[in-house]
Amino acid sequence: MSSKTQNERIVFGLKVKQLRKKKQLSFSDLSKRAHMSVSYLNEIEKGKKYPKPDKIEALAEALEVAPEELTSTELSPNMAPVGELLQSNFLNELPLDLFGIELAKVAEIIANAPTRVGAFISTLLELSRNYALREENFYFGALRAYLELHNNYFEELEESALDFIRQNGIADSRPIPVAKLRRILEDQFEYEIVDKGLDPYPELHKLRSLFIPKGKKLLLNSKLSPMQQAFQFGKEIGFETLQLAERANTSSLLRGRVFEEVINHSKAIYFSVALHLPLQSIIDDMKQFFARKTWDGEAFLSIMKRYEASPEMYYHRLTNILPRYFGMGKIFFLRFLHDPQRDIFEVDKELHLNRRHHPHGNGLFEHYCRRWVALSLLKDLHEMQQEGKYVDNIVRAQRSHYFGTEDEYLCLTIARPGYPTPNRNVSVTIGILITPDTQQRIGFLEDPAIQHRVVNKTCERCALRDCEVRAAEPVIVDRREEWKRIQARLVELENE
């Protein structure tokens, strides 16, 4: 019976425990009746063991039920939500090992309070159905939690990138020539790189590259800049060097099939970023930058340009180093996409280190506060484009005081045109919580040239009535105030 799945073991154990408690039997009582050790029974109930047929018959006789009742996959009504959870394969998809949690412990919690846990699980599943949460939503959420747990710094990935640099004689100077990375992929890893490989497939125009496992072909989008090609090559080298077999073949994850695929994609990205922005070099650059007494946007961009990095690569590296080497642990990263034609802003990437910061992903389809520099800079970028001006990367700093709290952030934002996808713009933001410590570490923090603004999460939830950039009425605030008036009137009438 060793071939039984984990779910089958869990269901069997839950049934045994439920029947034992129903008959008010202790482990010792059942042990005597079934002629089995207490430790073995305990492992059965925890879902670790599935007994052989003769022991199932002994258990059934001890519990005064037919053996088929124990082996059936049907569960009692109060256990039905647990069964639904198991059938959904939810437990098997949880990356529990990354967080040091044993699945047996989860099963034990379920077994200890099946009705209450079942109700909780039922609620989660209902919410997921109502809000159309898919597996990949969960995978990406779990990945963010994993990265946040480790402050987005992984020593083993840093070492792997450094070893690769040494072994392949890559010079300290940056950028790394794209031709060198191409040769490494072709000669060392036997890739066939096809320039303009995606051009015959217009439906794939948003992808930067596609890896075809058969023949190890890498099809490239012809619109990629040398910088983008270098990053894609670095990521493919990461997959090979780190021996990440479970992987997505598209340049960006369209949909995570399994969690291993999602986390491996993240590791390959980290490797490529570490390859192109060497650790000690970028630390030295940022130390000099934070020592400045005045804010200089061009100096901030010049660091990125030195490595011929994209804003996303640059900011990824900042999230790696700021907590560990600069004592700036309370930070957030957000990437906003802006569709100028519909004037819609959407967060598609985020990271919160040390705590949950403002703002964050908005699944409520409300209007983000236009006072955040991440959005105002995108509006300015679009206006410049409308005027026919050529715009590449633009940068701005803002001190953002979150309305109704004591939280204030130094936000450093870069906005850029979307590429290779046209008709949209992108901004990336690092938000650093201002504390007495960061005030000492950032020399330009008090520069009057840095804009100060009170910000909020969404217009619908903002009580600032005189906001000049409001995109929607404060309907949530109005609803709350109406409820308060109702409550006050009810109290008044009750006390008459």
C-alpha positions in Angstrom: 0.0 0.0 0.0 3.0 2.3 -0.2 1.7 3.5 -3.6 -1.1 5.4 -1.9 -1.0 9.1 -2.6 -0.5 11.7 0.1 -4.0 12.8 -0.2 -5.3 9.3 0.2 -3.2 8.9 3.4 -4.6 12.2 4.8 -8.2 11.2 4.1 -7.7 7.8 5.6 -6.1 9.3 8.7 -8.9 11.9 9.1 -11.5 9.1 9.0 -9.8 7.0 11.6 -9.4 10.0 13.9 -13.0 11.1 13.4 -14.3 7.6 14.2 -12.0 7.1 17.2 -13.2 10.4 18.8 -16.8 9.6 18.0 -16.5 6.4 20.0 -14.6 8.3 22.7 -11.5 6.0 22.3 -8.1 7.1 23.4 -5.0 6.0 21.4 -4.4 3.4 24.1 -7.9 2.0 23.8 -7.7 1.7 20.0 -4.2 0.3 20.3 -5.5 -2.6 22.4 -8.6 -3.2 20.2 -6.7 -3.2 16.9 -3.5 -4.8 18.2 -1.3 -1.9 16.8 1.2 0.3 18.5 0.2 3.8 19.6 3.0 5.3 17.5 1.8 3.5 14.4 -1.8 4.7 15.0 -0.5 8.2 15.5 1.3 8.1 12.1 -1.9 6.9 10.4 -3.9 9.7 11.8 -1.3 12.3 10.7 -1.5 11.0 7.2 2.1 9.5 7.2 1.1 5.9 7.0 -1.5 3.9 5.0 -2.0 0.4 6.5 -2.0 -2.9 4.7 -5.3 -4.7 4.0 -5.1 -6.9 7.1 -4.5 -3.9 9.4 -7.4 -2.0 7.7 -9.7 -4.9 8.6 -8.4 -4.9 12.2 -8.9 -1.1 12.4 -12.4 -1.4 10.9 -13.4 -4.1 13.4 -12.0 -2.0 16.3 -14.0 1.0 15.2 -17.1 -1.1 14.4 -17.4 -0.1 10.7 -17.0 -1.9 7.4 -13.5 -1.7 5.9 -15.0 0.0 2.8 -16.0 2.9 5.0 -12.4 3.6 5.9 -11.0 3.2 2.4 -13.8 5.1 0.6 -12.9 8.6 -0.6 -16.2 9.9 0.6 -16.2 12.2 3.6 -18.9 13.2 6.1 -20.6 16.6 5.5 -18.5 18.4 8.1 -15.3 17.1 6.4 -16.5 17.9 2.9 -14.6 21.2 2.6 -11.4 19.3 3.5 -12.1 16.8 0.8 -12.7 19.6 -1.7 -9.4 21.1 -0.8 -7.6 17.8 -1.3 -9.3 17.2 -4.6 -8.3 20.7 -5.8 -4.7 19.6 -5.3 -4.1 22.8 -3.3 -2.1 21.1 -0.6 0.2 19.4 -3.0 0.9 22.7 -4.8 1.8 24.6 -1.6 5.6 25.2 -1.6 5.7 24.3 2.1 9.3 23.1 2.0 10.5 26.6 1.1 9.0 27.9 4.4 10.2 24.9 6.5 6.7 23.5 7.0 5.9 19.8 6.8 2.8 18.8 5.0 2.2 16.3 7.8 1.8 19.2 10.2 -0.8 20.8 8.0 -2.7 17.4 7.9 -2.4 17.3 11.7 -4.0 20.8 12.1 -6.8 19.7 9.8 -7.3 16.5 11.8 -7.4 18.4 15.1 -10.2 20.7 14.2 -11.8 19.4 11.0 -15.0 21.4 11.3 -13.5 24.8 11.9 -10.5 24.3 9.6 -13.0 22.9 7.0 -15.1 26.1 7.3 -11.9 28.2 6.9 -10.8 26.2 3.8 -14.3 26.4 2.3 -14.1 30.2 2.7 -10.7 30.4 1.0 -12.0 28.3 -1.9 -15.1 30.3 -2.3 -13.1 33.6 -2.3 -10.8 32.1 -5.0 -13.8 31.2 -7.1 -15.5 34.6 -6.6 -12.4 36.6 -7.4 -11.2 34.3 -10.2 -7.9 33.5 -8.5 -6.0 31.0 -10.5 -3.1 28.8 -9.6 -0.5 31.2 -11.0 -1.9 34.0 -8.8 -1.1 31.7 -5.8 2.3 30.8 -7.2 3.4 34.4 -7.8 2.1 35.3 -4.3 4.1 32.5 -2.8 7.2 33.6 -4.7 6.8 37.2 -3.4 6.5 35.8 0.1 9.6 33.7 -0.4 11.7 36.6 -1.7 10.5 38.9 1.0 11.3 36.3 3.7 14.9 36.3 2.4 15.1 40.1 1.8 15.5 39.2 -1.9 19.2 38.3 -1.3 20.5 34.8 -2.0 24.2 34.1 -1.3 24.3 30.9 -3.3 23.1 32.7 -6.5 25.6 35.5 -5.9 28.4 32.9 -5.6 27.2 31.0 -8.7 27.3 34.2 -10.8 30.7 35.1 -9.4 32.1 31.6 -10.2 30.7 31.8 -13.7 32.4 35.2 -14.2 35.8 33.8 -13.0 35.5 30.5 -15.0 34.7 32.3 -18.3 37.3 35.0 -18.0 34.8 37.8 -18.0 36.5 41.2 -17.3 35.5 43.5 -14.4 34.4 46.2 -16.8 30.7 46.4 -17.8 28.8 46.0 -20.0 29.6 42.4 -21.0 29.8 42.2 -24.8 26.6 40.6 -26.1 28.7 38.6 -28.6 30.6 37.0 -25.7 27.4 35.8 -24.0 26.2 34.5 -27.4 29.3 32.5 -27.9 29.1 31.0 -24.4 25.5 29.9 -25.1 26.4 28.5 -28.5 29.8 26.9 -27.7 29.5 25.9 -24.1 25.7 25.0 -23.9 25.1 24.1 -27.5 22.4 26.6 -28.2 21.2 27.6 -31.6 20.3 31.3 -31.5 17.9 32.5 -34.2 17.8 36.2 -34.8 14.4 37.5 -35.9 13.2 34.0 -34.8 9.8 35.3 -33.5 9.1 37.6 -36.5 7.1 34.9 -38.5 4.7 34.7 -35.5 2.8 38.0 -35.1 0.8 36.6 -32.1 4.1 36.4 -30.2 5.2 40.0 -30.8 5.1 40.8 -27.1 7.6 38.1 -26.2 11.3 38.9 -26.1 12.5 35.3 -26.7 11.2 31.7 -26.9 13.3 28.7 -26.0 12.6 25.5 -27.9 13.9 22.6 -25.9 14.2 20.3 -28.9 17.4 21.4 -30.5 18.0 24.0 -27.8 16.8 26.8 -30.1 16.5 30.4 -28.8 14.2 32.4 -31.0 14.7 36.2 -30.5 12.4 39.2 -31.1 14.1 41.3 -33.8 13.1 44.5 -31.9 15.4 43.7 -28.9 18.1 46.2 -28.1 21.6 44.9 -27.3 20.9 45.4 -23.6 17.7 43.3 -23.8 19.5 40.5 -25.8 22.3 40.5 -23.1 19.8 40.1 -20.3 18.0 37.2 -22.1 21.4 35.5 -22.8 22.3 35.9 -19.1 19.0 34.4 -18.1 19.5 31.4 -20.4 23.1 31.0 -19.0 21.5 31.0 -15.5 19.1 28.2 -16.4 22.0 26.1 -17.6 24.6 27.0 -14.9 22.1 26.5 -12.1 20.8 23.3 -13.8 17.2 24.4 -13.5 15.3 21.7 -15.5 11.8 22.8 -14.6 11.4 26.0 -16.5 9.2 28.2 -18.7 10.3 28.5 -22.3 8.9 32.1 -22.8 11.0 35.1 -21.9 8.4 36.1 -19.3 6.1 33.8 -17.3 2.8 33.8 -19.1 1.4 31.2 -16.7 3.1 29.2 -14.0 2.3 25.5 -14.5 4.0 24.4 -11.2 5.6 26.4 -8.4 9.1 25.0 -9.3 8.8 26.6 -12.7 8.0 30.0 -11.1 10.9 30.0 -8.6 13.4 28.7 -11.2 12.4 31.6 -13.5 13.1 34.0 -10.6 16.5 32.3 -9.9 17.5 32.7 -13.6 16.6 36.4 -13.5 18.6 36.9 -10.3 21.6 35.2 -11.9 21.4 37.4 -15.0 21.1 40.6 -13.0 24.1 39.5 -10.8 26.0 38.8 -13.9 25.4 42.2 -15.5 25.6 44.3 -12.3 28.4 42.8 -10.2 27.8 43.0 -6.5 30.8 45.0 -5.2 30.7 47.3 -8.1 27.1 48.3 -7.7 27.6 48.7 -3.9 30.4 51.1 -4.4 28.4 53.1 -6.9 25.4 53.4 -4.6 27.6 54.4 -1.6 28.9 57.4 -3.7 25.4 58.3 -4.8 23.9 58.3 -1.3 26.8 60.4 -0.1 25.7 63.2 -2.3 24.3 66.3 -0.6 21.9 67.2 -3.4 19.5 65.0 -5.4 20.8 64.4 -9.0 18.6 62.4 -11.2 21.1 62.3 -14.0 23.7 60.8 -11.6 21.2 58.2 -10.6 20.5 57.3 -14.2 24.2 57.3 -15.1 24.8 54.4 -12.7 22.2 52.4 -14.7 23.7 53.4 -18.0 27.2 52.4 -16.9 26.0 48.8 -16.9 23.7 49.3 -19.9 21.0 47.9 -17.6 17.2 48.4 -18.0 15.4 50.1 -15.2 14.0 46.8 -14.1 17.4 45.2 -13.9 18.8 48.2 -12.0 15.9 48.2 -9.5 16.1 44.4 -9.0 19.7 44.9 -8.0 18.8 47.7 -5.6 16.3 45.4 -3.8 19.2 42.9 -3.4 21.7 45.3 -1.9 19.8 48.1 0.0 18.6 45.9 3.0 21.9 44.0 3.4 24.6 46.6 2.7 22.9 49.9 3.4 20.6 49.2 6.3 17.6 50.1 4.3 15.5 47.1 5.0 12.0 48.7 4.9 11.6 49.2 1.2 9.1 48.4 -1.5 9.4 47.9 -5.3 6.5 48.5 -7.7 6.2 48.4 -11.5 3.3 50.2 -13.0 2.0 49.7 -16.5 0.1 52.7 -18.1 -2.2 52.4 -21.1 -2.3 56.1 -22.2 -5.3 55.6 -24.5 -7.5 54.3 -21.7 -5.6 56.1 -18.9 -5.4 52.9 -16.9 -2.7 52.2 -14.4 -1.9 48.6 -13.3 0.7 47.1 -10.9 2.2 44.0 -12.5 5.2 43.5 -10.2 5.8 44.3 -6.5 8.0 43.4 -3.6 7.7 44.5 0.0 10.7 44.0 2.3 10.4 43.9 6.1 6.7 44.8 6.1 3.7 45.5 3.9 4.1 49.0 2.6 2.0 51.6 0.7 0.9 51.3 -2.0 0.5 47.7 -3.2 -1.3 45.7 -5.7 -4.9 46.7 -6.1 -7.3 43.9 -6.9 -10.4 46.0 -6.4 -10.3 47.8 -9.8 -10.1 51.2 -8.1 -8.1 54.2 -9.3 -4.6 54.5 -7.8 -3.7 57.8 -6.2 -2.3 60.1 -9.0 -0.2 61.9 -6.4 2.3 59.0 -6.3 5.4 59.9 -8.4 5.1 56.5 -10.1 1.9 57.7 -11.7 2.6 61.4 -12.1 5.8 60.7 -14.0 4.0 58.3 -16.4 1.5 61.1 -17.1 4.4 63.5 -17.8 6.0 60.9 -20.1 2.8 60.6 -22.1 2.4 64.3 -22.4 6.0 64.6 -23.8 5.2 61.8 -26.3 2.1 63.7 -27.4 4.2 66.8 -28.0 6.4 64.7 -30.3 9.4 64.7 -28.1 11.8 61.8 -28.1 11.8 60.3 -24.6 13.9 57.5 -23.2 14.2 57.2 -19.4 13.1 60.0 -17.1 13.6 60.0 -13.4 12.2 61.8 -10.4 12.4 61.7 -6.6 9.5 62.3 -4.2 9.0 62.3 -0.5 5.6 60.6 -0.2 3.7 61.0 3.2 1.0 58.4 3.3 -2.3 60.0 4.4 -3.5 59.2 7.9 -0.2 57.6 9.0 3.3 58.6 10.1 4.8 56.7 7.2 6.9 58.7 4.7 8.9 57.3 1.9 11.7 58.5 -0.4 10.4 57.3 -3.7 12.9 57.0 -6.6 11.0 56.5 -9.9 12.1 55.9 -13.5 9.6 55.9 -16.3 10.2 54.6 -19.8 8.3 53.8 -23.0 7.2 50.2 -23.2 9.4 48.0 -25.4 9.1 45.9 -27.4 5.4 46.4 -26.8 4.2 49.8 -28.1 1.3 51.9 -26.9 2.1 51.6 -23.2 4.6 53.1 -20.8 6.2 51.6 -17.7 7.5 53.0 -14.4 9.5 51.3 -11.7 9.7 52.7 -8.1 11.9 52.0 -5.1 10.3 53.3 -1.9 12.5 53.7 1.1 10.8 54.2 4.5 12.2 57.4 6.0 13.6 56.6 9.5 16.2 58.3 11.7 18.7 55.7 10.3 17.9 56.4 6.6 18.1 60.2 7.3 21.7 59.6 8.4 22.5 57.4 5.4 21.0 59.4 2.5 22.9 62.7 2.1 20.4 64.4 -0.2 17.2 63.5 1.7 16.6 67.0 2.9 17.3 68.6 -0.5 14.4 71.1 -1.1 14.5 70.1 -4.8 12.8 66.9 -3.8 9.0 67.2 -4.1 6.9 66.5 -0.9 3.4 65.2 -1.4 0.6 63.6 0.7 -0.5 60.4 -1.0 -3.1 57.7 -0.5 -3.9 54.3 -2.0 -6.9 54.9 -4.3 -9.2 57.8 -5.1 -12.2 55.8 -3.9 -10.7 55.5 -0.4 -9.2 59.0 -0.1 -10.7 61.7 2.1 -8.7 64.5 0.6 -11.6 66.5 -0.9 -9.5 69.2 -2.6 -7.3 66.9 -4.6 -6.5 68.4 -8.0 -5.7 65.1 -9.7 -8.6 63.0 -8.4 -9.7 60.4 -10.9 -12.8 59.1 -9.1 -15.2 60.1 -6.4 -14.4 59.0 -2.8 -17.3 56.5 -2.8 -15.7 54.2 -0.1 -15.2 57.2 2.2 -18.7 58.4 1.6 -20.1 55.0 2.3 -18.2 54.8 5.6 -19.4 58.3 6.7 -23.0 57.4 5.9 -22.6 54.2 8.0 -21.2 56.3 10.9 -24.2 58.7 10.7 -26.6 55.8 10.7 -24.9 54.3 13.8 -24.8 57.7 15.6 -28.6 58.2 14.9 -29.4 54.6 16.2 -27.4 55.3 19.4 -29.2 58.6 19.8 -32.7 57.0 19.4 -31.8 54.1 21.7 -30.8 56.5 24.5 -34.0 58.6 24.3 
